[in-house]
Amino acid sequence: MNMSDIRVGVDIGGTFTDVALDHPGGMATCKVLTDYTEPERAILKGIETAAQKAGIALHTIDQVIHGTTLVTNALIERRGARTAFVTTEGFRDVIEMRSENRFEQYDLNLELPKPLVPRKDRFTLNERVGPQGQVLLDLDAGEARRLAERIVEAGYEAVAIGLMHAYANDAHERMMADALKKLAPDLSISLSSVISPQMRELPRFNTVIANAYVQPQVSAYLNRLVAKLRNADVSAPVFMLHSGGGLISVETASEQPVRLLESGPAGGAIFAAEFARSHQIDKVMSFDMGGTTAKICLIEDGAPKTANTFEVARTYRFKKGSGMTVSTPVVEMVEIGAGGGSIASIDTMGRIQVGPRSAASEPGPACYQRGGVEPTVTDSNLVLGRLDPDNFAGGEIPLSVDLAQQALSERIAEAQSIPVSDAAFGVTEMVDENMANAARVHTVENGRDIEHFTMIGFGGGAPLHACRLCEKLGIKALLIPPGAGVGSAIGFLRAPFSYEATRGLFQTLASFDADAVNAALEAMEAEARAFVRAGIGDGRTTTRLTAFMRYAGQGWEIPVPLPHKIFTSGDTDAILAAFESAYRMLFGRTIDGLAPEITNWSLIVASERPQPETTKPQAGSEDAAVLRTRPIFDAALRSIVEAQEVERSAMTPDSVIAGPAVIIEAETTTIVTSAYRAVGQSDGCLLLVRKDAK
């Protein structure tokens, strides 16, 4: 793909909006506080600031790539359109009954999350389609028309249509949509057969409802953003990063906003994967910590782990099962409420707890001097000497040590009868342990040994905490890439144009129907290529095919990569071998005597990405120039140590600084603990390795 000369990536986070502008002279980056009232104002401010740094005019920008948390926030905060849901008679309460699993087994007062659409706004049709697409009960056109009249007269802003087995035959869904369009041509309508044409009614219904719920809001926001950019003389096309890690047009994003659920974190995973490939590291754990959340993703063989389902808006301590499961392509990661703005408190048992509440950008941590009074992780890092109060965010946000100490004293130290410094240590150690536990669980769930991974840290907060995390996890090597503070925004610029088409097509492997599979794959490829072509025209593309398979009787499937080809009945042995290999990788064994089944298919068409230049590791033979020394708290030693302070620009290739050290730059600060040393690499990365590593 031929990239434009001047491209800008914009990532809206809970605290900061990050901007990365790639131009012929290099990369210009900046961070501005997120504007919750009008997010597009912060975007324009950030682009203008980055353009001034680069010395370019706004009208010369060729492409804008954007990722946003708007969809996720709307679902979490229940700030969406008034939505009606239309389903098959007898299935009105599927989204309320959920999977009937208790995500907290021993909580007698457990409250299940309420569905997005209340029961009074859910309507049914007397129709039925079978799992093979056969019509068991025809939909009466008059019934569809009468229901459409009820919905339009009630004044709903959006309608989600999810009928049983519509992934196999969408005729009834389209009949209902046509009835609505005749009465209200501008009404926002989402079909499950378009948004999520896969087996399992619960995630399919949730997905189409979530799409309809946020569509009017997202469409209005994107229209405002494009208009504001045009008024500011930025006439470049705008593309969105979807949660699967690829770029789609604004028009596609407006039609299928549910694909934007994890667009920001997906950019971070792409950012880390690029450096994993260039450094030829097979096993990487990416660690992305911003102002509100921390995200952990496994990257193997240069590619982030992906999934076709995702749980959003968890309501119970970020516990799995307490959110809403949606079936949309996503970069698989674990996300917890642990960021620089995460608020510390004392629970009923007198213990320090951190998050998931965040001070965000309004009012922000107490040290921001913007009205915040609750202690946060950033306040604690400031008190422990890990942040320079005069050079935070490149000096744009002066920090107050006094206000940070006051917040920690009033809310933590006095309640615990401990010094403020101990309170600050307790806060940072708690958030580090929370993140370490999340990383351990994520790797174990994926059948991996975390000690064999290399960490890649990025985001404004990760370089501050990554070294301590590595100590807790037993990881010997850590990479901090250049531009780590705005890593997700840079990742947007590295993302391919891509689209993932999915289909539900249940078959046992013993009765594999090659003709049916080939017909489905042909339709999926045509769908995916149509979306990718909007971004790259006739540019070169790659394809990736995945079958989702299980043993008969099992409740869930695993992804099985397969070659994209025209299948024949003679391919069953190869498919079985691929399934058993993938199953053995996850569970360490296969199961004899059970027949494999295929439930869903996924086909990704993506623009071809150039191979990054290979970077040879530098051992470190020259001492980096030290600016000064300053006291910081080393958590592993439980004491204040004198750390050497070095500018990031001084970490030239093969230069080395032994911990304890502080490496400063405009967007973030890297803490090198006493157990590690940092070595400058030829591509601008910092490689932190344990001093005792062999």
C-alpha angles and dihedrals in degrees: 000000000000107000121212117252098241117036131164128203120201125191120186111207133178092264109012136032107218124207129191119183116193113200137156090270095054137269125325117193139178143167125221128178113266115254107221095188096053112006091186090067091063090047092054092044091051094048091049091050093048091046090053090051090050093044095233134129119247093237090062093065108113102190139015119202118191138188123186143185091210094109095046092046092048091054094045094047094038091234101146141114124294097263135195121205122208119196143152120292109270096026100077093113100045093107091050097045089049115177092317090236119139108227090195106037100191100040104109092189095051113154118200117223113264116247118252091243117052118226093254089061095052118095133186138214126209097236139105137199122187126232092261092052096260115146107239096172123017120231111240111231091216092055090051090050094049092049090048089054091052092050096047093046090051090059101236115176095210139014128208117198118198117164127177114278092354088146086071097042123010098183096109094045090052092047090055092046091051091052090054094046092053090059099034113018093180096049115121107244127180125191122204089215088063102034099041115001094180140114122272117064098218099062091035093053092043091051097051091045092050090049093051092043095059101028099093092046095046093045091051092047094050091048090052092047094051091046093049091049091049091050089052091054095257101132095164119125115263121225129185129221110231125212092258091065103259139102126258133176123266088246092057091046090053091052096043106025092158085077088068094063097113100015096133097050090044088061089055092052090052090049091054094043091056091058092042088058096045092048091042094233111159099193119043134164110202115211115197116180121174134160098292112019143017121224128198123193134175116230118191127178090359097302130100117239110257136195138188096227132054137180116226135184099020108196102191116066090305087293119166111253096028095092138063116280113220127182108225130123110272142166101250114237142140116246126193135176096259118122141125090276096047109130122235122216143161115253127214091273092055095253127137111249127185125204158305085151113075134199086217115181095311109085092346128193116331092253091061088075091224098118101282114142103172119092117249139183090263091054089051094049089050093052090048091055096248094119128054107228092209099048106041112138089003091307093302093115114041112207128218115221090188094057091046091052091046093052092048092045097050098041105031117008098049092047090051096037090232135124118273090246090057090049090053090049091049092053095050093043091051094051091046091051091048090054093044091052091050090052093049093050093046094052094044091050087055094048095248135132108233095205090069093058131092115223122227110196127197142146124079094288105034099079088055093054106024097089092052090047090053089052091054094045099043093241112156102195133046130182123205107189124210111271090025092150090065097028098139092052090051089047089059088062091054096048121111124229102258145156130194117213118196135192136183110227114156117204137150111235089236090061096039109168105205094184093055092047093049092049091051093047091049091054091045093051092049090050094048095044091052090059096043092048089062088066105036107017109209095348122141117279141188129212132213122192125199130182118200108221142173142169115268109272096025119123100220141035136229126219114254117192112222134179114265103241145117104285127219132191088259092067095077094095091054091047090050091050091050091049094049091048092052092044092049090049090057102036105020095240146039128238120244121216098024122109118233120235134197116217109166139012130212128194122186121196112191138170112259113264121214116241111254119238113267114250119210114215117252118221098207118246104162125067114237119238110264119217097194142311125261135178118258132168115252107206096200092052093039090222146091113268133186106249127197113237117218132175115238089234089061091061093090121169111300093008115132139198123187120220142286086067142132119216111197133200136154100268102035148353126240117214115206108197124214092264095058141057128206125225125192115235130209093250094052096262124136113228112202114194132175112260091228095047116124 
